[in-house]
Amino acid sequence: MMINGSGFYRIDEIKNVYYLSRQGIKVNQMNKKPTYEELEARVRELEAAGSERDSSDQDVIRALSESFQQLADRSQDAIYLFDIESGTFPFFNKRFLDFYEIEEKGRKILTSHSAAQHIHPEDAEKLRAARKRTLEEGGTQGEVEYRYINPDGTTRWMHDRWSVVRDSRNKAVAIEGFIRDNTQKKQAEDELERSRNSALIGSYILQGGRFRYVNPEFCRITGYTKKELIGMPSLNLVHADYREHVQKNALLMLTGQRTTPYEFRVVDSAGRVKWVMETVTSVKHAGLRAALGYFMDITKQKQIEKEQRDKEKLRAILEMSGAVSHELNSPLQVVLTGIEKLGDPNLKDPLKEKLIALISKNTLRMIELSAKIQSISQYAAKDYVDGQKIFDFDAAAKQ
């Protein structure tokens, strides 16, 4: 018996209880069987009630559908449902339509072909391969990033994420997806990458003690290529005498116990020893804990510092030489003159005694000066003639 367009009702008898089996609606319950006319009248009543209920249900469903569509249209992401068998889009929001429609003969068209026309040719195969892997390997989710071509020929970056709908036999029947415009994020990442690559300071990222990222300046300092460095243990670059020093100070900086850079020596690919200054900080890379390092070549500064120290040493030596010459010259002249006069056979004894005492006094003075030189513990200078300075033995020998 046809009740409405949605199906058939069948009248069943179970222990003198009659039901419309499609909805389990009780028709009559009596000790005797109803007549055909009674059943027909009851069915008409139920048909009228069912029509009203169906109409009400359709109104609710239509209102919910419209609300969901409005909600989807307000989304900043493009939302779609793709039916695999028919190759059509049974559902999509306004954002998806705006992105992937094309205009032919004055009409706007949205098909799988029109959507494909907006994918950059160099990225189309990447998208197809990603979808194919998800469908063939029994997967449920996938994602890919590709370039989208605007109608004016410019490009933007899209991040497409999808879920696969499968039937009871695990056959893929549809794809539900969300597409986000990642152009601004991609531009920011590219700008950051360009700034890293053009930086005058080397930078790198470590995970598990191995290089995961290096910029061109880091490659220049170390002499290794990016390919050679990625995966290399970071301590391989550090001079053997400084490895413990680097590990200790890096740990202090990563744990916030040190804030100033530390210096150490590295050995480049050619075996040359270089001085570097480094800072490290804790970051996340690819969702995992990592260390971001900044690395500066200070070899020239170290050479300049050494040259400056050498100049200071030379200046001190010259000042000491001048001071020694000045301090020893007078007593030495007295000693030499006294010795010469003592050789005079006509020299009287009283004069000899005075000369011997004078020679002895100046000899002791030279011995004292020698002792001061041996006890020098610091640098000190004093003014000399013509604006020059000489070493101050007295001040330098004071404890």
Contacts in CASP RR format, 6 or more apart in sequence:
PFRMAT RR
TARGET T0000
AUTHOR 0000-0000-0000
METHOD contacts of the structure
MODEL  1
MMINGSGFYRIDEIKNVYYLSRQGIKVNQMNKKPTYEELEARVRELEAAG
SERDSSDQDVIRALSESFQQLADRSQDAIYLFDIESGTFPFFNKRFLDFY
EIEEKGRKILTSHSAAQHIHPEDAEKLRAARKRTLEEGGTQGEVEYRYIN
PDGTTRWMHDRWSVVRDSRNKAVAIEGFIRDNTQKKQAEDELERSRNSAL
IGSYILQGGRFRYVNPEFCRITGYTKKELIGMPSLNLVHADYREHVQKNA
LLMLTGQRTTPYEFRVVDSAGRVKWVMETVTSVKHAGLRAALGYFMDITK
QKQIEKEQRDKEKLRAILEMSGAVSHELNSPLQVVLTGIEKLGDPNLKDP
LKEKLIALISKNTLRMIELSAKIQSISQYAAKDYVDGQKIFDFDAAAKQ
1 8 0 8 1.000
1 9 0 8 1.000
1 10 0 8 1.000
1 11 0 8 1.000
1 43 0 8 1.000
2 8 0 8 1.000
3 9 0 8 1.000
3 20 0 8 1.000
3 22 0 8 1.000
3 43 0 8 1.000
3 46 0 8 1.000
3 47 0 8 1.000
3 50 0 8 1.000
4 47 0 8 1.000
4 50 0 8 1.000
4 51 0 8 1.000
4 54 0 8 1.000
6 54 0 8 1.000
7 22 0 8 1.000
8 22 0 8 1.000
9 20 0 8 1.000
9 21 0 8 1.000
9 22 0 8 1.000
9 23 0 8 1.000
9 43 0 8 1.000
9 46 0 8 1.000
10 20 0 8 1.000
10 21 0 8 1.000
10 22 0 8 1.000
11 18 0 8 1.000
11 19 0 8 1.000
11 20 0 8 1.000
11 21 0 8 1.000
11 27 0 8 1.000
11 39 0 8 1.000
12 18 0 8 1.000
12 19 0 8 1.000
12 21 0 8 1.000
13 33 0 8 1.000
16 29 0 8 1.000
16 30 0 8 1.000
16 31 0 8 1.000
16 33 0 8 1.000
17 26 0 8 1.000
17 28 0 8 1.000
17 29 0 8 1.000
18 26 0 8 1.000
18 27 0 8 1.000
18 28 0 8 1.000
18 29 0 8 1.000
18 34 0 8 1.000
18 39 0 8 1.000
19 25 0 8 1.000
19 26 0 8 1.000
19 27 0 8 1.000
20 27 0 8 1.000
20 43 0 8 1.000
20 46 0 8 1.000
25 46 0 8 1.000
27 34 0 8 1.000
27 39 0 8 1.000
27 42 0 8 1.000
27 43 0 8 1.000
27 46 0 8 1.000
28 34 0 8 1.000
28 38 0 8 1.000
28 39 0 8 1.000
28 42 0 8 1.000
34 42 0 8 1.000
69 93 0 8 1.000
72 79 0 8 1.000
72 93 0 8 1.000
72 94 0 8 1.000
73 93 0 8 1.000
73 94 0 8 1.000
73 95 0 8 1.000
75 93 0 8 1.000
75 95 0 8 1.000
76 95 0 8 1.000
76 180 0 8 1.000
76 181 0 8 1.000
77 95 0 8 1.000
77 178 0 8 1.000
77 179 0 8 1.000
77 180 0 8 1.000
78 92 0 8 1.000
78 93 0 8 1.000
78 95 0 8 1.000
78 96 0 8 1.000
78 98 0 8 1.000
78 99 0 8 1.000
78 100 0 8 1.000
78 178 0 8 1.000
78 179 0 8 1.000
78 180 0 8 1.000
79 91 0 8 1.000
79 92 0 8 1.000
79 93 0 8 1.000
79 95 0 8 1.000
79 96 0 8 1.000
79 177 0 8 1.000
79 178 0 8 1.000
79 179 0 8 1.000
80 89 0 8 1.000
80 91 0 8 1.000
80 92 0 8 1.000
80 93 0 8 1.000
80 96 0 8 1.000
80 176 0 8 1.000
80 177 0 8 1.000
80 179 0 8 1.000
81 89 0 8 1.000
81 90 0 8 1.000
81 91 0 8 1.000
81 92 0 8 1.000
81 174 0 8 1.000
81 175 0 8 1.000
81 176 0 8 1.000
81 177 0 8 1.000
82 88 0 8 1.000
82 89 0 8 1.000
82 112 0 8 1.000
82 174 0 8 1.000
82 175 0 8 1.000
82 176 0 8 1.000
82 177 0 8 1.000
83 89 0 8 1.000
83 90 0 8 1.000
83 173 0 8 1.000
83 174 0 8 1.000
84 135 0 8 1.000
84 172 0 8 1.000
84 173 0 8 1.000
84 174 0 8 1.000
84 175 0 8 1.000
85 173 0 8 1.000
87 112 0 8 1.000
88 111 0 8 1.000
88 112 0 8 1.000
89 96 0 8 1.000
89 110 0 8 1.000
89 111 0 8 1.000
89 112 0 8 1.000
90 174 0 8 1.000
92 110 0 8 1.000
96 179 0 8 1.000
97 108 0 8 1.000
97 110 0 8 1.000
99 118 0 8 1.000
99 148 0 8 1.000
99 179 0 8 1.000
100 110 0 8 1.000
100 114 0 8 1.000
100 115 0 8 1.000
100 118 0 8 1.000
101 108 0 8 1.000
101 109 0 8 1.000
101 110 0 8 1.000
101 114 0 8 1.000
102 108 0 8 1.000
102 109 0 8 1.000
102 110 0 8 1.000
102 114 0 8 1.000
102 117 0 8 1.000
103 109 0 8 1.000
116 124 0 8 1.000
117 149 0 8 1.000
118 148 0 8 1.000
118 149 0 8 1.000
119 127 0 8 1.000
119 146 0 8 1.000
119 147 0 8 1.000
119 148 0 8 1.000
119 149 0 8 1.000
120 146 0 8 1.000
120 147 0 8 1.000
120 148 0 8 1.000
120 149 0 8 1.000
120 155 0 8 1.000
122 147 0 8 1.000
123 146 0 8 1.000
123 147 0 8 1.000
124 146 0 8 1.000
126 144 0 8 1.000
126 146 0 8 1.000
127 144 0 8 1.000
127 146 0 8 1.000
127 160 0 8 1.000
130 142 0 8 1.000
130 143 0 8 1.000
130 144 0 8 1.000
131 144 0 8 1.000
131 162 0 8 1.000
131 175 0 8 1.000
134 140 0 8 1.000
134 141 0 8 1.000
134 142 0 8 1.000
134 162 0 8 1.000
134 164 0 8 1.000
135 164 0 8 1.000
135 172 0 8 1.000
138 164 0 8 1.000
138 166 0 8 1.000
138 170 0 8 1.000
138 172 0 8 1.000
139 164 0 8 1.000
140 163 0 8 1.000
140 164 0 8 1.000
140 166 0 8 1.000
141 161 0 8 1.000
141 162 0 8 1.000
141 163 0 8 1.000
141 164 0 8 1.000
142 161 0 8 1.000
142 162 0 8 1.000
142 163 0 8 1.000
143 159 0 8 1.000
143 160 0 8 1.000
143 161 0 8 1.000
143 162 0 8 1.000
144 159 0 8 1.000
144 160 0 8 1.000
145 157 0 8 1.000
145 158 0 8 1.000
145 159 0 8 1.000
145 160 0 8 1.000
145 182 0 8 1.000
145 186 0 8 1.000
146 157 0 8 1.000
146 158 0 8 1.000
146 160 0 8 1.000
147 155 0 8 1.000
147 156 0 8 1.000
147 157 0 8 1.000
147 158 0 8 1.000
148 155 0 8 1.000
148 156 0 8 1.000
148 157 0 8 1.000
148 158 0 8 1.000
148 181 0 8 1.000
149 155 0 8 1.000
150 156 0 8 1.000
156 181 0 8 1.000
156 183 0 8 1.000
157 181 0 8 1.000
157 182 0 8 1.000
157 183 0 8 1.000
157 185 0 8 1.000
157 186 0 8 1.000
158 179 0 8 1.000
158 180 0 8 1.000
158 181 0 8 1.000
158 182 0 8 1.000
159 179 0 8 1.000
159 180 0 8 1.000
159 182 0 8 1.000
160 177 0 8 1.000
160 178 0 8 1.000
160 179 0 8 1.000
161 177 0 8 1.000
161 178 0 8 1.000
161 179 0 8 1.000
161 180 0 8 1.000
162 175 0 8 1.000
162 176 0 8 1.000
162 177 0 8 1.000
162 178 0 8 1.000
163 175 0 8 1.000
163 176 0 8 1.000
163 177 0 8 1.000
164 172 0 8 1.000
164 174 0 8 1.000
164 175 0 8 1.000
165 172 0 8 1.000
165 173 0 8 1.000
165 174 0 8 1.000
165 175 0 8 1.000
165 176 0 8 1.000
166 172 0 8 1.000
166 173 0 8 1.000
167 173 0 8 1.000
196 203 0 8 1.000
196 215 0 8 1.000
197 215 0 8 1.000
197 216 0 8 1.000
199 215 0 8 1.000
199 217 0 8 1.000
200 217 0 8 1.000
201 217 0 8 1.000
201 294 0 8 1.000
201 295 0 8 1.000
201 296 0 8 1.000
202 214 0 8 1.000
202 215 0 8 1.000
202 217 0 8 1.000
202 218 0 8 1.000
202 221 0 8 1.000
202 294 0 8 1.000
202 295 0 8 1.000
202 296 0 8 1.000
203 213 0 8 1.000
203 214 0 8 1.000
203 215 0 8 1.000
203 217 0 8 1.000
203 218 0 8 1.000
203 292 0 8 1.000
203 293 0 8 1.000
203 294 0 8 1.000
203 295 0 8 1.000
204 211 0 8 1.000
204 213 0 8 1.000
204 214 0 8 1.000
204 215 0 8 1.000
204 218 0 8 1.000
204 229 0 8 1.000
204 234 0 8 1.000
204 292 0 8 1.000
204 293 0 8 1.000
204 295 0 8 1.000
205 211 0 8 1.000
205 212 0 8 1.000
205 213 0 8 1.000
205 214 0 8 1.000
205 283 0 8 1.000
205 285 0 8 1.000
205 290 0 8 1.000
205 291 0 8 1.000
205 292 0 8 1.000
205 293 0 8 1.000
206 212 0 8 1.000
206 234 0 8 1.000
206 290 0 8 1.000
206 291 0 8 1.000
206 293 0 8 1.000
207 285 0 8 1.000
207 288 0 8 1.000
207 289 0 8 1.000
207 290 0 8 1.000
207 291 0 8 1.000
209 233 0 8 1.000
209 234 0 8 1.000
209 235 0 8 1.000
209 291 0 8 1.000
210 231 0 8 1.000
210 232 0 8 1.000
210 233 0 8 1.000
210 234 0 8 1.000
211 229 0 8 1.000
211 230 0 8 1.000
211 231 0 8 1.000
211 232 0 8 1.000
211 234 0 8 1.000
212 230 0 8 1.000
212 231 0 8 1.000
212 285 0 8 1.000
212 286 0 8 1.000
212 290 0 8 1.000
213 230 0 8 1.000
213 285 0 8 1.000
214 226 0 8 1.000
214 229 0 8 1.000
214 230 0 8 1.000
216 226 0 8 1.000
218 229 0 8 1.000
218 295 0 8 1.000
219 225 0 8 1.000
219 226 0 8 1.000
219 229 0 8 1.000
221 266 0 8 1.000
221 268 0 8 1.000
221 274 0 8 1.000
221 276 0 8 1.000
221 295 0 8 1.000
221 297 0 8 1.000
222 229 0 8 1.000
222 237 0 8 1.000
222 266 0 8 1.000
222 268 0 8 1.000
222 269 0 8 1.000
223 268 0 8 1.000
223 269 0 8 1.000
223 270 0 8 1.000
224 232 0 8 1.000
224 268 0 8 1.000
224 269 0 8 1.000
228 269 0 8 1.000
235 243 0 8 1.000
235 246 0 8 1.000
235 247 0 8 1.000
237 266 0 8 1.000
237 267 0 8 1.000
237 268 0 8 1.000
238 246 0 8 1.000
238 264 0 8 1.000
238 265 0 8 1.000
238 266 0 8 1.000
238 267 0 8 1.000
239 264 0 8 1.000
239 265 0 8 1.000
239 266 0 8 1.000
239 267 0 8 1.000
239 273 0 8 1.000
241 265 0 8 1.000
242 264 0 8 1.000
242 265 0 8 1.000
245 262 0 8 1.000
245 264 0 8 1.000
246 262 0 8 1.000
246 264 0 8 1.000
246 278 0 8 1.000
249 258 0 8 1.000
249 262 0 8 1.000
250 262 0 8 1.000
250 278 0 8 1.000
250 280 0 8 1.000
250 291 0 8 1.000
252 258 0 8 1.000
253 259 0 8 1.000
253 262 0 8 1.000
253 279 0 8 1.000
253 280 0 8 1.000
253 281 0 8 1.000
254 280 0 8 1.000
254 281 0 8 1.000
254 282 0 8 1.000
254 291 0 8 1.000
261 277 0 8 1.000
261 278 0 8 1.000
261 279 0 8 1.000
261 296 0 8 1.000
262 277 0 8 1.000
262 278 0 8 1.000
262 279 0 8 1.000
263 275 0 8 1.000
263 276 0 8 1.000
263 277 0 8 1.000
263 278 0 8 1.000
263 298 0 8 1.000
264 275 0 8 1.000
264 276 0 8 1.000
264 278 0 8 1.000
265 273 0 8 1.000
265 274 0 8 1.000
265 275 0 8 1.000
265 276 0 8 1.000
266 273 0 8 1.000
266 274 0 8 1.000
266 276 0 8 1.000
267 273 0 8 1.000
267 274 0 8 1.000
268 274 0 8 1.000
274 297 0 8 1.000
274 299 0 8 1.000
275 297 0 8 1.000
275 298 0 8 1.000
275 299 0 8 1.000
275 301 0 8 1.000
275 302 0 8 1.000
276 295 0 8 1.000
276 296 0 8 1.000
276 297 0 8 1.000
276 298 0 8 1.000
276 299 0 8 1.000
277 295 0 8 1.000
277 296 0 8 1.000
277 298 0 8 1.000
278 293 0 8 1.000
278 294 0 8 1.000
278 295 0 8 1.000
278 296 0 8 1.000
279 293 0 8 1.000
279 294 0 8 1.000
280 291 0 8 1.000
280 292 0 8 1.000
280 293 0 8 1.000
280 294 0 8 1.000
281 291 0 8 1.000
281 292 0 8 1.000
281 293 0 8 1.000
282 289 0 8 1.000
282 290 0 8 1.000
282 291 0 8 1.000
282 292 0 8 1.000
283 290 0 8 1.000
283 291 0 8 1.000
283 292 0 8 1.000
284 290 0 8 1.000
285 292 0 8 1.000
316 379 0 8 1.000
316 391 0 8 1.000
319 381 0 8 1.000
319 389 0 8 1.000
319 390 0 8 1.000
319 391 0 8 1.000
320 373 0 8 1.000
320 391 0 8 1.000
322 390 0 8 1.000
322 391 0 8 1.000
323 390 0 8 1.000
323 391 0 8 1.000
323 392 0 8 1.000
323 393 0 8 1.000
324 369 0 8 1.000
324 373 0 8 1.000
324 391 0 8 1.000
326 384 0 8 1.000
326 390 0 8 1.000
327 369 0 8 1.000
327 393 0 8 1.000
328 366 0 8 1.000
328 369 0 8 1.000
330 362 0 8 1.000
331 362 0 8 1.000
331 363 0 8 1.000
331 365 0 8 1.000
331 366 0 8 1.000
332 362 0 8 1.000
332 366 0 8 1.000
334 358 0 8 1.000
334 359 0 8 1.000
334 362 0 8 1.000
335 359 0 8 1.000
335 362 0 8 1.000
335 363 0 8 1.000
335 366 0 8 1.000
338 355 0 8 1.000
338 358 0 8 1.000
338 359 0 8 1.000
339 359 0 8 1.000
341 347 0 8 1.000
341 351 0 8 1.000
341 355 0 8 1.000
342 352 0 8 1.000
342 355 0 8 1.000
342 356 0 8 1.000
342 359 0 8 1.000
347 355 0 8 1.000
369 393 0 8 1.000
372 393 0 8 1.000
372 394 0 8 1.000
372 396 0 8 1.000
372 397 0 8 1.000
373 393 0 8 1.000
375 397 0 8 1.000
376 393 0 8 1.000
376 396 0 8 1.000
376 397 0 8 1.000
377 396 0 8 1.000
377 397 0 8 1.000
377 399 0 8 1.000
378 395 0 8 1.000
378 396 0 8 1.000
379 396 0 8 1.000
380 391 0 8 1.000
380 392 0 8 1.000
380 395 0 8 1.000
380 396 0 8 1.000
381 389 0 8 1.000
381 390 0 8 1.000
381 391 0 8 1.000
381 392 0 8 1.000
382 389 0 8 1.000
382 390 0 8 1.000
382 391 0 8 1.000
382 392 0 8 1.000
382 395 0 8 1.000
383 389 0 8 1.000
384 390 0 8 1.000
END
